[in-house]
Amino acid sequence: MLPKDPMLLLSVVNTKLRDNYPSLEELCHGEDADQEEIVRTLDAIGYVYQPDLNQFR
């Protein structure tokens, strides 16, 4: 289960993307997470997924 707090979510998602998953889609599948919810939550604090970097910036 991923955290709901946006800043914690950012940290956890970027760490998992760096260490375990080659894409956001694979992270969401592996963690049984809603990709749209992650994108929406992090967009609200100014972070956008960068597929070429495989991280939110």
Buried (B, 14 or more C-beta within 10 A) or exposed (E): EBEEEBEEBBEBBBEBBEEEBEEBEBBBEEBEBEEEEBBEBBEEEEBEBEEEEBBBE
